Amino acid sequence: MKEVRILDTWNPLAGPLNIFGPCSAESQEQMLETARSLKETGIPFVFRAGLWKPRTRPGTFEGNGLEALPWLIEVQKEVGLKVITEVATKEHVEACLKAGVDMLWIGARTTANPFSIQELADALKGVEIPVLIKNPIHPDLSLWIGALERISGAGIKSLAAIHRGFHHYDNRPYRNRPDWEMPIELKSRFPNLPIICDISHIGGTPELLPMIAQRAFDLNMDGLLIESHRSPKDALSDAQQQITPNDLKQLYNSLRKPDERILDAEFRDELAELRKQIDGIDASLIELLAERMRIVHGIGVQKRERGVTIFQLERWREIMENYMVRGRKSGLTDGFIRKVLEAIHLESIDIQQHAMHQVSESKA
């Protein structure tokens, strides 16, 4: 994406871009009652509701489709809210544009299919409407970026991404694991691209929402998507993860929001000093890692000359056990220590393999 413009409907100086509303549009009454209750919270937001629901298995509620479109527009006109819904086909796009929907989002299943994304891009050519794109179901940053590039290539300049977590074989305790490094990498590549965090689909249960929402704000995300229903237990889809407007208000008001402390000169100086210390430590870490890998290469040469295999299970177990214990004593989590050791171990294997191949290549 050569150019990404901040959403026209959102002024970042006015606060986060929030998207609230029910998972699906079930009835006119449900839509209006939920929208009015959410507006009474006093929190600025865009109202969301799914008209077409791509369900994993047949036989579940798949939305009211075109029948529900007038309900969304009624929320827009009578309650005075901007409205957004999900589109997955060119027919969805055409119907929403004709009705006057303010914003569109593209769901995770659609993002994973370049053919579907291109169909939507073709339907959006020549149109001025903000489009938000959810990450694909599985952790594939290239697919996410590819979807953004295709929609951007259609001439859509008001773009944003929605981080809704990723499916893994074991997602516990989440519905979709957040894999925070993915939106961080996306933001590093496209600094002007707003990223909204869909805490409902990451959490899957109300108990996890405060922690996920706070993490999103702490990572400087640009807003939250929260599913809210007038009566969650009666919802026809995703009942387990929706919360009432009143619970949403309490949750949102309990969060530490991004503020302007970064503009304070004293704070900037303190931060610069701490970062200077971190930079010094990181430089030492790089030097130590480089020295370690030089020794690893020497071990690879010794193994090559004696016909010893690279991977030694007992040695690997010994490293993991010893440094897990040391990590805990130093206040580091097992997960962090495991990730660091695994990364170092994989690099060590690559270096030793290179040492093995050096002789093979010289003989050739």
PLY file of the C-alpha trace (Angstrom):
ply
format ascii 1.0
element vertex 364
property float x
property float y
property float z
element edge 363
property int vertex1
property int vertex2
end_header
0.00 0.00 0.00
1.72 3.15 -1.17
-0.80 5.43 0.51
-3.01 4.86 3.53
-5.25 7.62 4.79
-6.76 7.88 8.24
-10.47 7.08 8.16
-12.43 10.13 7.02
-15.11 9.46 9.62
-12.64 9.42 12.50
-10.58 12.14 14.08
-7.80 10.43 16.08
-7.40 13.54 18.23
-10.98 13.10 19.43
-10.26 9.68 20.92
-10.40 5.99 19.97
-12.47 4.72 17.05
-14.87 2.32 18.75
-17.34 -0.06 17.12
-20.16 -1.41 19.30
-23.30 -3.40 18.60
-24.81 -6.87 18.39
-23.22 -9.76 16.57
-26.22 -9.96 14.23
-29.32 -7.99 13.32
-32.12 -10.16 14.70
-35.10 -7.80 14.62
-35.94 -4.15 14.18
-36.80 -3.85 17.88
-33.56 -5.51 18.98
-31.50 -3.20 16.78
-33.15 0.03 17.92
-33.23 -0.86 21.61
-29.58 -1.92 21.65
-28.50 1.16 19.67
-30.34 3.57 21.97
-28.92 1.91 25.09
-25.41 2.07 23.67
-25.81 5.73 22.77
-26.86 6.45 26.35
-23.43 5.27 27.55
-22.00 8.56 26.23
-19.08 6.77 24.57
-18.49 7.79 20.94
-18.85 4.77 18.64
-19.96 3.40 15.29
-22.90 0.97 15.46
-22.25 -2.52 14.09
-24.48 -5.47 13.28
-24.04 -8.46 10.97
-26.70 -8.82 8.28
-25.12 -11.82 6.58
-23.49 -14.25 9.02
-20.98 -16.74 7.55
-21.39 -19.54 10.06
-18.97 -22.44 10.36
-21.70 -25.07 10.21
-25.14 -25.07 8.56
-28.29 -25.05 10.61
-27.27 -22.08 12.75
-28.55 -18.52 12.43
-27.03 -17.03 9.28
-28.55 -13.57 9.55
-31.60 -11.89 8.05
-29.73 -10.53 5.04
-31.44 -7.86 2.95
-34.48 -7.89 5.24
-32.33 -6.44 8.03
-30.71 -3.69 5.94
-33.56 -1.17 6.58
-33.20 -1.81 10.33
-29.57 -0.73 10.14
-30.49 2.41 8.22
-33.20 3.15 10.79
-30.55 3.10 13.52
-28.52 5.49 11.40
-31.38 7.96 10.90
-33.47 7.70 14.06
-30.73 7.12 16.65
-28.20 9.30 14.83
-25.32 6.84 14.64
-22.82 5.93 11.94
-23.40 2.29 10.97
-21.19 -0.52 9.68
-21.78 -4.11 8.56
-19.86 -7.03 7.09
-19.79 -7.72 3.36
-18.60 -10.90 1.67
-19.89 -10.64 -1.92
-20.30 -7.94 -4.55
-24.07 -8.17 -4.04
-23.60 -7.30 -0.37
-21.46 -4.29 -1.34
-23.96 -3.06 -3.91
-26.89 -3.36 -1.51
-25.07 -1.52 1.29
-23.89 1.28 -1.01
-27.39 1.75 -2.39
-28.90 1.88 1.12
-26.32 4.39 2.39
-24.39 2.31 4.96
-21.54 4.48 6.31
-18.74 1.92 6.57
-18.04 -1.71 5.62
-15.93 -4.43 7.14
-14.55 -7.59 5.56
-14.56 -10.70 7.73
-11.79 -13.14 8.59
-13.05 -15.93 6.33
-13.22 -13.59 3.35
-9.79 -12.08 4.02
-8.31 -15.56 3.68
-9.58 -15.87 0.08
-7.83 -13.59 -2.46
-10.51 -14.37 -5.08
-13.25 -13.09 -2.75
-11.21 -10.03 -1.81
-10.64 -9.19 -5.47
-14.38 -9.50 -6.15
-15.04 -7.00 -3.37
-12.27 -4.71 -4.62
-13.82 -4.68 -8.09
-17.23 -3.83 -6.60
-15.68 -0.93 -4.64
-13.91 0.76 -7.54
-14.80 4.43 -7.80
-16.48 4.45 -4.38
-15.62 6.66 -1.40
-16.39 4.59 1.70
-14.26 3.51 4.65
-13.41 -0.20 4.63
-12.09 -2.15 7.63
-10.43 -5.53 7.07
-10.20 -8.26 9.69
-7.18 -10.51 9.90
-7.51 -13.97 8.31
-8.52 -16.85 10.56
-5.00 -18.29 10.67
-1.85 -16.27 11.50
-0.78 -15.25 7.99
0.36 -11.63 7.85
0.86 -11.76 4.07
-2.82 -12.62 3.53
-3.87 -9.73 5.75
-1.59 -7.28 3.94
-2.65 -8.71 0.58
-6.30 -8.00 1.35
-5.47 -4.43 2.37
-3.45 -3.98 -0.81
-6.23 -5.26 -3.05
-8.83 -2.94 -1.50
-6.35 -0.06 -1.58
-5.66 -0.87 -5.24
-9.36 -0.38 -5.98
-9.00 3.27 -4.98
-10.23 2.98 -1.40
-8.10 5.35 0.68
-9.98 5.19 3.99
-8.70 1.90 5.31
-8.32 0.32 8.71
-7.45 -3.15 9.99
-9.34 -5.13 12.62
-7.35 -7.49 14.83
-9.68 -10.32 15.92
-7.13 -12.96 16.89
-6.09 -16.20 15.18
-7.24 -19.79 15.29
-4.79 -22.40 16.56
-5.26 -26.03 17.49
-5.28 -24.95 21.13
-6.54 -21.40 21.70
-7.03 -21.62 25.47
-7.97 -19.52 27.31
-9.06 -17.43 24.31
-11.56 -18.02 21.57
-8.90 -16.83 19.14
-5.33 -16.35 20.34
-4.30 -12.69 20.10
-0.76 -13.25 18.75
-0.04 -9.58 19.48
3.15 -9.65 17.43
1.07 -9.78 14.24
-0.74 -6.42 14.58
2.48 -4.91 15.94
4.32 -5.99 12.78
1.46 -4.68 10.61
1.64 -1.32 12.37
5.41 -1.17 11.98
5.04 -1.64 8.22
2.13 0.78 7.83
2.36 3.38 10.63
-0.62 5.41 9.36
-2.97 2.42 9.24
-5.48 2.45 12.13
-5.86 -0.92 13.87
-9.02 -1.70 15.84
-9.01 -4.60 18.32
-12.01 -6.95 18.21
-11.83 -8.00 21.85
-15.06 -10.04 21.63
-13.74 -12.52 19.08
-10.38 -12.78 20.83
-11.90 -13.37 24.25
-15.02 -15.35 23.50
-16.21 -14.77 27.07
-16.96 -11.58 29.04
-14.45 -12.46 31.78
-11.49 -11.99 29.44
-12.62 -8.73 27.85
-11.13 -6.25 30.37
-7.65 -7.79 30.14
-7.71 -7.92 26.33
-9.09 -4.38 26.00
-6.43 -2.95 28.30
-3.70 -4.80 26.42
-5.00 -3.36 23.15
-4.86 0.22 24.49
-1.46 -0.41 26.08
-0.22 -1.45 22.62
-1.54 1.84 21.24
-4.31 0.35 19.13
-6.74 2.86 17.73
-10.02 1.59 19.15
-12.10 -1.39 20.23
-14.77 -3.54 18.62
-17.10 -4.93 21.29
-20.21 -7.02 20.66
-23.13 -5.78 22.75
-26.69 -7.08 22.88
-29.70 -5.90 24.86
-30.07 -9.47 26.22
-26.95 -11.56 25.48
-28.43 -14.83 26.73
-31.14 -14.56 24.08
-28.81 -13.68 21.19
-29.13 -15.86 18.10
-25.37 -15.86 17.44
-22.29 -15.59 19.66
-24.41 -15.28 22.79
-21.49 -16.34 25.01
-19.29 -13.37 24.11
-21.75 -10.45 23.99
-22.33 -8.07 26.88
-25.09 -5.62 27.73
-24.67 -1.91 26.98
-24.47 -1.20 30.71
-21.70 -3.79 31.20
-19.91 -2.32 28.18
-20.02 1.13 29.76
-18.55 -0.17 33.02
-15.84 -2.07 31.15
-14.87 0.85 28.94
-14.78 3.39 31.75
-12.50 1.12 33.81
-9.78 1.15 31.14
-6.68 3.32 31.03
-6.96 5.16 27.72
-4.15 6.56 25.60
-3.36 10.06 26.83
-1.07 12.97 26.09
1.67 12.24 28.66
4.05 11.54 25.79
3.90 15.29 25.04
5.14 16.18 28.50
8.84 17.22 28.34
9.75 15.67 31.71
8.12 12.38 30.77
9.91 12.36 27.40
13.25 12.86 29.15
12.59 10.05 31.61
11.52 7.76 28.81
14.60 8.63 26.73
16.88 7.76 29.66
15.20 4.40 30.24
15.34 3.60 26.55
19.03 4.48 26.52
19.58 1.88 29.24
17.59 -0.68 27.26
19.60 0.07 24.11
22.83 -0.58 26.03
21.54 -3.90 27.35
20.29 -4.91 23.88
23.69 -4.11 22.37
25.33 -6.35 24.96
22.82 -9.11 24.22
23.65 -8.97 20.50
27.37 -9.20 21.21
26.86 -12.12 23.58
24.63 -13.95 21.09
27.20 -13.43 18.33
29.93 -14.84 20.59
27.69 -17.79 21.47
27.07 -18.56 17.80
30.81 -18.47 17.06
31.26 -21.16 19.71
28.30 -23.07 18.25
30.03 -23.06 14.87
33.12 -24.54 16.50
30.99 -27.28 18.05
29.55 -27.97 14.60
33.08 -28.43 13.22
33.93 -30.84 16.04
30.74 -32.85 15.45
31.48 -32.98 11.73
34.99 -34.37 12.26
33.76 -37.02 14.69
30.58 -37.98 12.85
28.27 -36.82 15.65
24.68 -35.80 14.90
23.75 -32.16 15.38
20.67 -32.62 17.57
21.42 -34.05 21.00
18.17 -34.64 22.89
19.68 -35.00 26.36
21.66 -31.77 25.99
18.52 -29.93 24.80
16.52 -31.21 27.77
19.30 -30.17 30.14
19.34 -26.62 28.72
15.57 -26.26 28.96
15.33 -27.60 32.51
18.24 -25.55 33.86
17.21 -22.25 32.33
13.53 -22.65 33.12
14.54 -22.80 36.78
16.90 -19.82 36.46
14.26 -17.87 34.58
11.67 -18.37 37.30
14.15 -17.25 39.95
14.76 -14.09 37.91
11.05 -13.35 37.59
10.72 -14.44 33.92
7.83 -16.57 32.69
8.25 -20.11 31.39
6.67 -19.11 28.10
9.17 -16.32 27.52
12.18 -18.48 28.41
10.91 -21.27 26.15
10.50 -18.90 23.17
13.98 -17.43 23.64
15.67 -20.82 24.04
13.82 -22.33 21.09
14.83 -19.42 18.85
18.48 -19.74 19.93
18.37 -23.52 19.51
16.98 -23.34 15.96
19.66 -20.82 14.97
22.32 -23.03 16.53
21.12 -26.00 14.50
21.25 -23.92 11.30
24.82 -22.79 12.07
25.97 -26.34 12.80
24.35 -27.58 9.60
26.25 -24.90 7.71
29.48 -26.12 9.33
28.66 -29.66 8.16
27.97 -28.51 4.60
31.19 -26.51 4.36
33.20 -29.74 4.15
30.74 -31.35 1.72
30.96 -28.31 -0.57
34.78 -28.20 -0.39
35.00 -31.88 -1.32
32.63 -31.33 -4.22
0 1
1 2
2 3
3 4
4 5
5 6
6 7
7 8
8 9
9 10
10 11
11 12
12 13
13 14
14 15
15 16
16 17
17 18
18 19
19 20
20 21
21 22
22 23
23 24
24 25
25 26
26 27
27 28
28 29
29 30
30 31
31 32
32 33
33 34
34 35
35 36
36 37
37 38
38 39
39 40
40 41
41 42
42 43
43 44
44 45
45 46
46 47
47 48
48 49
49 50
50 51
51 52
52 53
53 54
54 55
55 56
56 57
57 58
58 59
59 60
60 61
61 62
62 63
63 64
64 65
65 66
66 67
67 68
68 69
69 70
70 71
71 72
72 73
73 74
74 75
75 76
76 77
77 78
78 79
79 80
80 81
81 82
82 83
83 84
84 85
85 86
86 87
87 88
88 89
89 90
90 91
91 92
92 93
93 94
94 95
95 96
96 97
97 98
98 99
99 100
100 101
101 102
102 103
103 104
104 105
105 106
106 107
107 108
108 109
109 110
110 111
111 112
112 113
113 114
114 115
115 116
116 117
117 118
118 119
119 120
120 121
121 122
122 123
123 124
124 125
125 126
126 127
127 128
128 129
129 130
130 131
131 132
132 133
133 134
134 135
135 136
136 137
137 138
138 139
139 140
140 141
141 142
142 143
143 144
144 145
145 146
146 147
147 148
148 149
149 150
150 151
151 152
152 153
153 154
154 155
155 156
156 157
157 158
158 159
159 160
160 161
161 162
162 163
163 164
164 165
165 166
166 167
167 168
168 169
169 170
170 171
171 172
172 173
173 174
174 175
175 176
176 177
177 178
178 179
179 180
180 181
181 182
182 183
183 184
184 185
185 186
186 187
187 188
188 189
189 190
190 191
191 192
192 193
193 194
194 195
195 196
196 197
197 198
198 199
199 200
200 201
201 202
202 203
203 204
204 205
205 206
206 207
207 208
208 209
209 210
210 211
211 212
212 213
213 214
214 215
215 216
216 217
217 218
218 219
219 220
220 221
221 222
222 223
223 224
224 225
225 226
226 227
227 228
228 229
229 230
230 231
231 232
232 233
233 234
234 235
235 236
236 237
237 238
238 239
239 240
240 241
241 242
242 243
243 244
244 245
245 246
246 247
247 248
248 249
249 250
250 251
251 252
252 253
253 254
254 255
255 256
256 257
257 258
258 259
259 260
260 261
261 262
262 263
263 264
264 265
265 266
266 267
267 268
268 269
269 270
270 271
271 272
272 273
273 274
274 275
275 276
276 277
277 278
278 279
279 280
280 281
281 282
282 283
283 284
284 285
285 286
286 287
287 288
288 289
289 290
290 291
291 292
292 293
293 294
294 295
295 296
296 297
297 298
298 299
299 300
300 301
301 302
302 303
303 304
304 305
305 306
306 307
307 308
308 309
309 310
310 311
311 312
312 313
313 314
314 315
315 316
316 317
317 318
318 319
319 320
320 321
321 322
322 323
323 324
324 325
325 326
326 327
327 328
328 329
329 330
330 331
331 332
332 333
333 334
334 335
335 336
336 337
337 338
338 339
339 340
340 341
341 342
342 343
343 344
344 345
345 346
346 347
347 348
348 349
349 350
350 351
351 352
352 353
353 354
354 355
355 356
356 357
357 358
358 359
359 360
360 361
361 362
362 363
